Amino acid sequence: MSAHPTEINMHQKSRTLEISFDTGETFNLPAEYLRVHSPSAEVQGHAPGQGKLQVGKEDVNIENITPVGSYGVQLHFDDNHNTGIYSWDTLYDLGKNQDRYWQEYLQRLEEAGHKRRDPSEII
């Protein structure tokens, strides 16, 4: 059984997508997190192992959310990225595994020699 959203809210100031599911769970997903984990081919690649590490996305925000059928949404980021459909399953997975996926992303950044900027210091 797949989880389905009951409510979706974009909080522009905090750059956070809040999504509640019919499981009773609510996740607060930062725009940066969603952007660097975009399901698009640009980010994930066309085959396993072809994904591209996203860097410099600390200050990205979501400008618009477009429903896609009854199974997901398309997020329009202010860095002009708007490809990739975030299915309900994808958003639920990103919420359930947020801590692990975020730590893995930070580790990949470090291994690639990139330092993440502190978003509170971005003007």
Backbone as a printed PyTorch tensor [residue, N CA C, xyz], in Angstrom:
tensor([[[  0.8340,  -1.1860,   0.0000],
         [  0.0000,   0.0000,   0.0000],
         [  0.8750,   1.2440,   0.0000]],

        [[  0.5970,   2.1480,  -0.8830],
         [  1.3580,   3.3920,  -0.9660],
         [  0.7270,   4.4620,  -0.0930]],

        [[  1.5760,   5.3420,   0.4200],
         [  1.0960,   6.4830,   1.1960],
         [  0.6440,   7.5740,   0.2370]],

        [[ -0.4080,   8.2770,   0.6060],
         [ -0.9150,   9.3790,  -0.2110],
         [ -0.9480,  10.6390,   0.6370]],

        [[ -0.6380,  11.7740,   0.0200],
         [ -0.6280,  13.0150,   0.7910],
         [ -2.0430,  13.4710,   1.1450]],

        [[ -2.1460,  14.0710,   2.2990],
         [ -3.4080,  14.6650,   2.7160],
         [ -3.3040,  16.1850,   2.7020]],

        [[ -2.0750,  16.7000,   2.7630],
         [ -1.8640,  18.1450,   2.7330],
         [ -0.4320,  18.4430,   2.3070]],

        [[ -0.2850,  19.4840,   1.4830],
         [  1.0360,  19.9400,   1.0460],
         [  1.0760,  21.4540,   1.1940]],

        [[  2.0910,  21.9530,   1.8850],
         [  2.2630,  23.3970,   2.0680],
         [  3.7110,  23.7710,   1.8210]],

        [[  3.9100,  24.8270,   1.0340],
         [  5.2480,  25.3570,   0.8060],
         [  5.4300,  26.5830,   1.6800]],

        [[  6.4560,  26.5470,   2.5080],
         [  6.7860,  27.6660,   3.3830],
         [  7.9780,  28.3950,   2.7660]],

        [[  7.6890,  29.4940,   2.0610],
         [  8.7120,  30.2180,   1.3150],
         [  9.8390,  30.7360,   2.2050]],

        [[  9.4850,  31.3320,   3.3300],
         [ 10.5040,  31.9510,   4.1750],
         [ 11.5070,  30.9140,   4.7030]],

        [[ 11.0050,  29.7720,   5.1400],
         [ 11.9030,  28.7340,   5.6660],
         [ 12.3890,  27.7840,   4.5780]],

        [[ 11.9050,  27.9980,   3.3330],
         [ 12.2940,  27.1580,   2.1910],
         [ 12.0300,  25.6820,   2.4780]],

        [[ 10.8470,  25.4010,   2.9850],
         [ 10.5020,  24.0420,   3.3970],
         [  9.1540,  23.6240,   2.8190]],

        [[  9.1130,  22.4090,   2.2940],
         [  7.8720,  21.8100,   1.8410],
         [  7.3750,  20.9110,   2.9660]],

        [[  6.1990,  21.2080,   3.4690],
         [  5.5960,  20.3970,   4.5230],
         [  4.5580,  19.5010,   3.8640]],

        [[  4.6930,  18.2020,   4.0510],
         [  3.7690,  17.2700,   3.4230],
         [  3.2960,  16.2430,   4.4480]],

        [[  1.9720,  16.1360,   4.5580],
         [  1.3500,  15.1710,   5.4710],
         [  0.7800,  14.0280,   4.6460]],

        [[  0.9040,  12.8270,   5.1720],
         [  0.4290,  11.6320,   4.4850],
         [ -0.6910,  10.9610,   5.2620]],

        [[ -1.4360,  10.1040,   4.5690],
         [ -2.5480,   9.4000,   5.1910],
         [ -2.0850,   8.3520,   6.2090]],

        [[ -0.7930,   8.2200,   6.3780],
         [ -0.2390,   7.3460,   7.4150],
         [ -0.2050,   8.0580,   8.7660]],

        [[ -0.5060,   9.3680,   8.7480],
         [ -0.4300,  10.1730,   9.9630],
         [  0.9110,  10.8650,  10.1190]],

        [[  1.8310,  10.6240,   9.1830],
         [  3.1650,  11.2110,   9.2510],
         [  3.2030,  12.5330,   8.4950]],

        [[  3.9770,  13.4720,   9.0310],
         [  4.2140,  14.7580,   8.3740],
         [  5.7090,  14.9610,   8.2790]],

        [[  6.1700,  15.3720,   7.1000],
         [  7.5880,  15.6110,   6.8660],
         [  7.7950,  17.0600,   6.4550]],

        [[  8.8630,  17.6560,   6.9370],
         [  9.2810,  18.9950,   6.5360],
         [ 10.5530,  18.8370,   5.7230]],

        [[ 10.4320,  19.0030,   4.4150],
         [ 11.5310,  18.7340,   3.4920],
         [ 12.0880,  20.0430,   2.9490]],

        [[ 13.3280,  20.3730,   3.3050],
         [ 13.9400,  21.6050,   2.7960],
         [ 14.0500,  21.5840,   1.2690]],

        [[ 13.8880,  22.7500,   0.6640],
         [ 13.9940,  22.8640,  -0.7950],
         [ 15.3490,  22.3650,  -1.2830]],

        [[ 16.4130,  22.6780,  -0.5570],
         [ 17.7470,  22.2050,  -0.9460],
         [ 17.7780,  20.6840,  -1.0080]],

        [[ 17.2360,  20.0320,   0.0030],
         [ 17.1910,  18.5710,   0.0590],
         [ 16.4230,  18.0140,  -1.1380]],

        [[ 15.2630,  18.5950,  -1.4200],
         [ 14.4730,  18.1320,  -2.5620],
         [ 15.1940,  18.3710,  -3.8830]],

        [[ 15.8750,  19.4980,  -3.9910],
         [ 16.5790,  19.8300,  -5.2390],
         [ 17.7300,  18.8710,  -5.5020]],

        [[ 18.5260,  18.5780,  -4.4800],
         [ 19.6880,  17.7130,  -4.6940],
         [ 19.2870,  16.2410,  -4.8470]],

        [[ 18.0410,  15.9120,  -4.4920],
         [ 17.5320,  14.5500,  -4.6620],
         [ 16.4430,  14.4960,  -5.7360]],

        [[ 16.4700,  15.4490,  -6.6590],
         [ 15.4800,  15.4840,  -7.7300],
         [ 15.4670,  14.1490,  -8.4790]],

        [[ 14.2710,  13.6500,  -8.7940],
         [ 14.1930,  12.4050,  -9.5620],
         [ 14.4610,  12.5920, -11.0550]],

        [[ 14.8700,  13.7810, -11.4520],
         [ 15.1120,  14.0650, -12.8720],
         [ 16.3360,  13.3250, -13.3970]],

        [[ 16.3680,  13.1050, -14.6920],
         [ 17.5310,  12.4820, -15.3280],
         [ 18.7620,  13.3720, -15.1910]],

        [[ 18.5510,  14.6970, -15.1410],
         [ 19.6640,  15.6320, -14.9720],
         [ 20.4360,  15.3550, -13.6780]],

        [[ 19.7120,  14.9640, -12.6390],
         [ 20.3330,  14.6960, -11.3420],
         [ 20.6600,  13.2110, -11.1870]],

        [[ 19.7150,  12.3430, -11.5230],
         [ 19.8700,  10.9010, -11.3050],
         [ 20.6380,  10.1890, -12.4090]],

        [[ 20.7120,  10.8100, -13.5800],
         [ 21.3240,  10.1380, -14.7260],
         [ 20.3030,   9.2380, -15.3980]],

        [[ 20.7210,   8.6140, -16.4750],
         [ 19.8210,   7.7410, -17.2260],
         [ 19.9970,   6.2710, -16.8640]],

        [[ 20.9930,   5.9750, -16.0560],
         [ 21.2460,   4.6020, -15.6310],
         [ 21.9120,   4.6490, -14.2560]],

        [[ 21.8730,   3.5510, -13.5240],
         [ 22.5180,   3.5290, -12.2030],
         [ 23.9850,   3.9520, -12.2890]],

        [[ 24.3900,   4.7750, -11.3430],
         [ 25.7750,   5.2280, -11.2840],
         [ 26.0680,   6.4470, -12.1380]],

        [[ 25.0750,   6.9650, -12.8490],
         [ 25.2920,   8.1140, -13.7200],
         [ 24.8150,   9.4240, -13.1110]],

        [[ 24.3830,   9.3930, -11.8570],
         [ 23.8790,  10.5950, -11.2120],
         [ 24.9480,  11.6710, -11.0940]],

        [[ 24.4980,  12.9240, -11.0460],
         [ 25.4100,  14.0590, -10.9490],
         [ 25.2310,  14.7230,  -9.5860]],

        [[ 26.3240,  14.8500,  -8.8590],
         [ 26.3060,  15.5000,  -7.5580],
         [ 25.9130,  16.9590,  -7.7240]],

        [[ 24.9070,  17.3910,  -6.9960],
         [ 24.4230,  18.7660,  -7.0540],
         [ 25.1340,  19.5780,  -5.9760]],

        [[ 25.7400,  20.6800,  -6.3630],
         [ 26.4560,  21.5320,  -5.4080],
         [ 25.9400,  22.9690,  -5.5200]],

        [[ 26.1130,  23.7310,  -4.4470],
         [ 25.7350,  25.1360,  -4.4670],
         [ 24.2370,  25.3750,  -4.4600]],

        [[ 23.4790,  24.4860,  -3.8610],
         [ 22.0170,  24.6070,  -3.8520],
         [ 21.4840,  25.0460,  -2.4850]],

        [[ 22.3500,  25.5760,  -1.6410],
         [ 21.9650,  25.9370,  -0.2780],
         [ 20.8440,  26.9700,  -0.2170]],

        [[ 20.7930,  27.8730,  -1.1900],
         [ 19.8040,  28.9480,  -1.1370],
         [ 18.6620,  28.7710,  -2.1430]],

        [[ 18.5220,  27.5800,  -2.7070],
         [ 17.4550,  27.3340,  -3.6710],
         [ 16.0970,  27.3380,  -2.9520]],

        [[ 15.0690,  27.7450,  -3.6960],
         [ 13.7180,  27.7250,  -3.1520],
         [ 12.7770,  27.1700,  -4.2160]],

        [[ 11.5860,  26.8270,  -3.8170],
         [ 10.5730,  26.3240,  -4.7320],
         [  9.6330,  27.4770,  -5.0620]],

        [[  9.5060,  27.7720,  -6.3490],
         [  8.6440,  28.8740,  -6.7880],
         [  7.2140,  28.4320,  -7.0310]],

        [[  7.0500,  27.1790,  -7.4630],
         [  5.7250,  26.7170,  -7.8450],
         [  5.6550,  25.2060,  -7.7210]],

        [[  4.4580,  24.7180,  -7.4570],
         [  4.2010,  23.2750,  -7.3820],
         [  3.0460,  22.9780,  -8.3290]],

        [[  3.2810,  22.0710,  -9.2750],
         [  2.2590,  21.7150, -10.2470],
         [  1.8420,  20.2660, -10.0350]],

        [[  0.5520,  20.0090,  -9.8260],
         [  0.0910,  18.6180,  -9.7140],
         [  0.3320,  17.8680, -11.0200]],

        [[  0.6720,  16.6000, -10.9070],
         [  0.8520,  15.7410, -12.0800],
         [ -0.0630,  14.5330, -11.8810]],

        [[ -1.1650,  14.5400, -12.5880],
         [ -2.1370,  13.4620, -12.4410],
         [ -2.5420,  13.2910, -10.9920]],

        [[ -2.7560,  12.0570, -10.6110],
         [ -3.1150,  11.7600,  -9.2200],
         [ -1.9600,  11.0930,  -8.4800]],

        [[ -0.7520,  11.1830,  -9.0610],
         [  0.3580,  10.4300,  -8.4850],
         [  1.5530,  11.2540,  -8.0500]],

        [[  1.5380,  12.5820,  -8.2370],
         [  2.7080,  13.3470,  -7.8240],
         [  2.6260,  14.8170,  -8.1650]],

        [[  3.7810,  15.4690,  -8.0430],
         [  3.8940,  16.8910,  -8.3370],
         [  5.2050,  17.1650,  -9.0660]],

        [[  5.1950,  18.2810,  -9.7720],
         [  6.4220,  18.7910, -10.3780],
         [  6.7870,  20.0420,  -9.5900]],

        [[  8.0170,  20.0870,  -9.1010],
         [  8.4830,  21.2380,  -8.3340],
         [  9.2830,  22.1480,  -9.2500]],

        [[  8.9770,  23.4300,  -9.1950],
         [  9.6640,  24.4270, -10.0060],
         [ 10.5780,  25.2230,  -9.0660]],

        [[ 11.8750,  24.9980,  -9.1960],
         [ 12.8530,  25.6450,  -8.3300],
         [ 13.2940,  26.9770,  -8.9320]],

        [[ 13.7460,  27.8880,  -8.0740],
         [ 14.1450,  29.2110,  -8.5540],
         [ 15.5070,  29.2250,  -9.2430]],

        [[ 16.1670,  28.0760,  -9.3570],
         [ 17.3930,  27.9920, -10.1620],
         [ 17.0720,  27.4640, -11.5690]],

        [[ 15.7760,  27.5240, -11.9210],
         [ 15.2430,  27.1010, -13.2150],
         [ 15.1870,  25.5950, -13.4150]],

        [[ 15.4110,  24.8190, -12.3750],
         [ 15.2630,  23.3630, -12.4810],
         [ 13.7890,  23.0300, -12.2720]],

        [[ 13.1910,  22.3480, -13.2340],
         [ 11.7940,  21.9740, -13.0900],
         [ 11.4820,  20.6520, -13.7800]],

        [[ 12.5050,  19.8460, -13.9810],
         [ 12.2700,  18.5400, -14.5790],
         [ 12.2690,  17.4960, -13.4680]],

        [[ 11.6480,  16.4080, -13.7390],
         [ 11.5410,  15.3540, -12.7360],
         [ 10.2100,  15.4630, -12.0230]],

        [[  9.5370,  14.3560, -11.9210],
         [  8.2520,  14.3070, -11.2320],
         [  8.4510,  13.6080,  -9.8960]],

        [[  8.0410,  14.2960,  -8.8530],
         [  8.1210,  13.7540,  -7.5050],
         [  6.8220,  12.9950,  -7.2390]],

        [[  6.8660,  11.6770,  -7.3890],
         [  5.6780,  10.8680,  -7.1110],
         [  5.4280,  10.8710,  -5.6100]],

        [[  4.2210,  10.4710,  -5.2200],
         [  3.9360,  10.3920,  -3.7750],
         [  4.8860,   9.4110,  -3.1120]],

        [[  5.1760,   8.2970,  -3.7870],
         [  6.1160,   7.3100,  -3.2290],
         [  7.4990,   7.9200,  -3.0260]],

        [[  7.9460,   8.7260,  -4.0040],
         [  9.2540,   9.3730,  -3.8980],
         [  9.2760,  10.3400,  -2.7230]],

        [[  8.2450,  11.1770,  -2.6010],
         [  8.2060,  12.1420,  -1.5000],
         [  8.1210,  11.4470,  -0.1510]],

        [[  7.3530,  10.3690,  -0.0840],
         [  7.2590,   9.6190,   1.1700],
         [  8.6190,   9.0090,   1.5270]],

        [[  9.2760,   8.4270,   0.5320],
         [ 10.6070,   7.8480,   0.7430],
         [ 11.6020,   8.9210,   1.1880]],

        [[ 11.5790,  10.0810,   0.5470],
         [ 12.4800,  11.1750,   0.9260],
         [ 12.2050,  11.6290,   2.3560]],

        [[ 10.9450,  11.6030,   2.7650],
         [ 10.6130,  11.9690,   4.1390],
         [ 11.0460,  10.9150,   5.1460]],

        [[ 10.7190,   9.6610,   4.8860],
         [ 11.0590,   8.5620,   5.8060],
         [ 12.5610,   8.4090,   5.9900]],

        [[ 13.3180,   8.6650,   4.9470],
         [ 14.7630,   8.4220,   4.9660],
         [ 15.5810,   9.7040,   4.9430]],

        [[ 14.9680,  10.8080,   5.3320],
         [ 15.6130,  12.1130,   5.2250],
         [ 16.9610,  12.1710,   5.9330]],

        [[ 17.0510,  11.7110,   7.1510],
         [ 18.3200,  11.7950,   7.8870],
         [ 19.4290,  11.0200,   7.1780]],

        [[ 19.1220,   9.7960,   6.7700],
         [ 20.1320,   8.9600,   6.1070],
         [ 20.5270,   9.5450,   4.7540]],

        [[ 19.5370,   9.9260,   3.9380],
         [ 19.8380,  10.4700,   2.6190],
         [ 20.6340,  11.7730,   2.7190]],

        [[ 20.3140,  12.6080,   3.7070],
         [ 21.0230,  13.8730,   3.8650],
         [ 22.4720,  13.6190,   4.2630]],

        [[ 22.6940,  12.6990,   5.1990],
         [ 24.0610,  12.3820,   5.6110],
         [ 24.8630,  11.7910,   4.4550]],

        [[ 24.2290,  10.9620,   3.6450],
         [ 24.9080,  10.3950,   2.4730],
         [ 25.2700,  11.5040,   1.4830]],

        [[ 24.3890,  12.4610,   1.2890],
         [ 24.6640,  13.5940,   0.4040],
         [ 25.8420,  14.4090,   0.9300]],

        [[ 25.8270,  14.7230,   2.2220],
         [ 26.9330,  15.4870,   2.8150],
         [ 28.2510,  14.7330,   2.6820]],

        [[ 28.2190,  13.4280,   2.8380],
         [ 29.4200,  12.6070,   2.6800],
         [ 29.9250,  12.6630,   1.2440]],

        [[ 29.0160,  12.5710,   0.2710],
         [ 29.4210,  12.6500,  -1.1490],
         [ 30.0170,  14.0170,  -1.4590]],

        [[ 29.4390,  15.0830,  -0.8880],
         [ 30.0040,  16.4200,  -1.0840],
         [ 31.4400,  16.4660,  -0.5720]],

        [[ 31.6260,  15.9690,   0.6400],
         [ 32.9550,  15.9970,   1.2580],
         [ 33.9560,  15.1860,   0.4330]],

        [[ 33.5450,  14.0060,   0.0060],
         [ 34.4270,  13.1530,  -0.7960],
         [ 34.7960,  13.8080,  -2.1220]],

        [[ 33.9060,  14.6410,  -2.6510],
         [ 34.1630,  15.3280,  -3.9210],
         [ 34.9270,  16.6380,  -3.7130]],

        [[ 35.2220,  16.9680,  -2.4540],
         [ 35.9920,  18.1670,  -2.1690],
         [ 35.1820,  19.4500,  -2.1040]],

        [[ 33.8800,  19.3320,  -1.9230],
         [ 33.0160,  20.5090,  -1.8300],
         [ 32.6610,  20.7810,  -0.3760]],

        [[ 32.5480,  22.0570,  -0.0490],
         [ 32.1260,  22.4520,   1.2810],
         [ 30.7780,  23.1330,   1.1540]],

        [[ 29.8210,  22.6510,   1.8870],
         [ 28.4710,  23.2300,   1.8720],
         [ 28.4790,  24.5360,   2.6650]],

        [[ 27.9090,  25.5910,   2.0680],
         [ 27.7790,  26.8630,   2.7590],
         [ 26.6630,  26.7750,   3.7900]],

        [[ 26.7920,  27.5370,   4.8670],
         [ 25.7400,  27.6080,   5.8790],
         [ 24.6290,  28.4960,   5.3310]],

        [[ 23.4240,  27.9540,   5.1350],
         [ 22.3410,  28.7490,   4.5620],
         [ 22.0080,  30.0060,   5.3640]],

        [[ 22.2610,  30.0070,   6.6520],
         [ 21.9640,  31.2140,   7.4570],
         [ 22.9070,  32.3580,   7.1280]],

        [[ 24.0110,  32.0590,   6.4680],
         [ 24.9960,  33.0890,   6.1120],
         [ 24.8200,  33.5850,   4.6700]],

        [[ 23.8710,  33.0090,   3.9450],
         [ 23.6420,  33.3900,   2.5410],
         [ 22.7730,  34.6340,   2.5070]],

        [[ 23.2120,  35.5900,   1.7240],
         [ 22.4470,  36.8380,   1.5990],
         [ 21.5370,  36.7610,   0.4000]]])
